[in-house]
Amino acid sequence: MNSDNPGFFDKPENIKRVLRVFYVICALLVALDFFIHRHTYHPLEELYAFYPVYGFVGCVVLVLIAKWMRTFLMRDEDYYENLQPPPEATKTAEENH
């Protein structure tokens, strides 16, 4: 790939355009909630903008759970560097080649 030619998302103005389009689409979808009849199964689904709020809260909860899980799943930066094979294993591998 040619490093002289920057990609589409390397330009900040393109990122701003994509985000603006995304925000407009989100606003239109929330506005359509006034006009589209939904067949609801639960009383909470009848609330205005229930699904966007539900999705946002779900994403926030996922991020919070991931941050909590990071406390016990995270390894040191040099975790794999400390796992060197024993010296006899490296000699055997070198002799086989």
Secondary structure, 3 states (H helix, E strand, C coil): CCCCCCCHHHCHHHHHHHHHHHHHHHHHHHHHHHCCCCCCCCHHHHCCCHHHHHHHHHHHHHHHHHHHHHHHHCCCCCCCCCCCCCHHHHHHHHHHC
